[in-house]
Amino acid sequence: MNRISKNSLRAVALACATLAASAQAGEVEVLHWWTSGGEAKAVGSLKATLQAKGHTWKDFAVAGGGGDSAMTVLKSRVVSGNAPAAAQIKGPSLQEWAAEGVLANMDDVAKAEQWDSLLPKVVSDIMKYKGNYIAAPVNVHRVNWLWANPEAFKKAGTKVPTNWDEFFVAAEALKKAGIVPVAHGGQNWQDFTTFEAVALGVGGTEFYKKALVQLDPATISSPTMEKVLTTFKKVKDYTDKNAPGRDWNLATAMVIKGEAGMQIMGDWAKGEFVAAGKVPGKDFVCVAAPGTAKAYTFNIDSFALFNQRDAEKTKARKDLAVAIMSTEFQETFSLNKGSIPVRLNMKMDKFDDCAKASSADFVATAKTGALVPSIAHGMAVNSAAEGAIKDAVSQYWNSDKMSAKDAMGKIALAAKTR
């Protein structure tokens, strides 16, 4: 984002004004990367809500790359003076876009809809730039989950772990029973997802905040970080040789089939179990990653709205923001996506046991300060630092010779990336 020239961005306002003059009144073009079955169905409900208010929905879906492809397209659209009305953007990237002056102030909608009272402060802060709302949150994914196959654990004669000592006892028992202990896909974001779970479970919430949100040099170089890295690397001993390059859903399939005992992955993994006809609490178990029962790493999807000059398009944009935060959409979307609503006052009657547990923990940790952003999923630090740290973590994971102290040095250096 920072590489976009100021001259190009100054042209955005004029170009958007020209575009708005020729666009259909009340049209909302929405850029997103929700293209799978459940996601597409959820987006359809949002589209229907806007159409019911008399607006025209123009779908702009860009599949692939977990949003990377969509962001590339978005940047080119903004530079060319043809920004969509709304775009799926999340985490610190919201502030980077807002700093360029291209996002709309949504305070009037937020105040009328009482967003400050409906969202945990740690969430609303991410949705704001210099105290003003510039995005509407859609849902919450809990990242620090451990998924387990109860039959595999029964066969191995061991129990689902609640801390890292128990984790390695269980892993050893699964290994002896001929079951892959940990289903993993050797991709850097999957390595990083495991790493942040270990950091939270071994180091605790305050350590996590200082090391992976504030990027505090002293904490990154501390004995606790060395213990985190040592524990993290030990996990790899219990993955299989075919892990490198494996997609996350194929790793989940290993747990579903009983080929593997457990997987550390966000709650999107639940969709794979449910799609396979499995029932939570019976065919699979969802528990907090070892040592993290009283903490919650979140990944929140959100929509930023771009400045519009046309009155009808501005009205449509505001109606979109209202619809996103409505109880109806929050429920429908998360039921399809496997996530939970971001609103704090939602009824969870229609949700499964995993989602109910996630919601209860979301509310509880919001009060205790243990609700923390996932660095592995773009919620904690700027994209440049995140990418550099992610690479350093994967280098350590994949190296037979790099020590934990060497890895600490690489992470410390990566944390300075801007």
HELIX and SHEET records of a PDB file:
HELIX    1   1 LYS A    6  SER A   22  1                                  17    
HELIX    2   2 GLY A   37  ALA A   52  1                                  16    
HELIX    3   3 GLY A   65  GLY A   67  5                                   3    
HELIX    4   4 ASP A   68  VAL A   79  1                                  12    
HELIX    5   5 SER A   93  ALA A   99  1                                   7    
HELIX    6   6 ASP A  107  ALA A  112  1                                   6    
HELIX    7   7 TRP A  115  LEU A  118  1                                   4    
HELIX    8   8 LYS A  121  ILE A  126  1                                   6    
HELIX    9   9 PRO A  150  ALA A  156  1                                   7    
HELIX   10  10 TRP A  164  LYS A  176  1                                  13    
HELIX   11  11 ASN A  188  VAL A  198  1                                  11    
HELIX   12  12 ALA A  199  GLY A  203  3                                   5    
HELIX   13  13 THR A  205  TYR A  208  1                                   4    
HELIX   14  14 LYS A  209  VAL A  213  3                                   5    
HELIX   15  15 PRO A  217  ILE A  220  1                                   4    
HELIX   16  16 PRO A  223  LYS A  236  1                                  14    
HELIX   17  17 TRP A  248  LYS A  257  1                                  10    
HELIX   18  18 ALA A  269  ALA A  275  1                                   7    
HELIX   19  19 ALA A  311  ILE A  324  1                                  14    
HELIX   20  20 THR A  327  LYS A  337  1                                  11    
HELIX   21  21 ASP A  353  THR A  368  1                                  16    
HELIX   22  22 SER A  383  ASN A  398  1                                  16    
HELIX   23  23 ALA A  404  ALA A  414  1                                  11    
SHEET    1   A 5 THR A  56  ALA A  61  0                                        
SHEET    2   A 5 GLU A  27  HIS A  32  1                                        
SHEET    3   A 5 ALA A  86  GLN A  88  1                                        
SHEET    4   A 5 TYR A 296  LEU A 305 -1                                        
SHEET    5   A 5 ALA A 135  ARG A 142 -1                                        
SHEET    1   B 5 THR A  56  ALA A  61  0                                        
SHEET    2   B 5 GLU A  27  HIS A  32  1                                        
SHEET    3   B 5 ALA A  86  GLN A  88  1                                        
SHEET    4   B 5 TYR A 296  LEU A 305 -1                                        
SHEET    5   B 5 LEU A 371  PRO A 373  1                                        
SHEET    1   C 2 LYS A 128  TYR A 129  0                                        
SHEET    2   C 2 ASN A 132  TYR A 133 -1                                        
SHEET    1   D 4 VAL A 180  VAL A 182  0                                        
SHEET    2   D 4 ALA A 260  ILE A 264  1                                        
SHEET    3   D 4 TRP A 145  ALA A 148 -1                                        
SHEET    4   D 4 VAL A 285  ALA A 288 -1                                        
END                                                                             
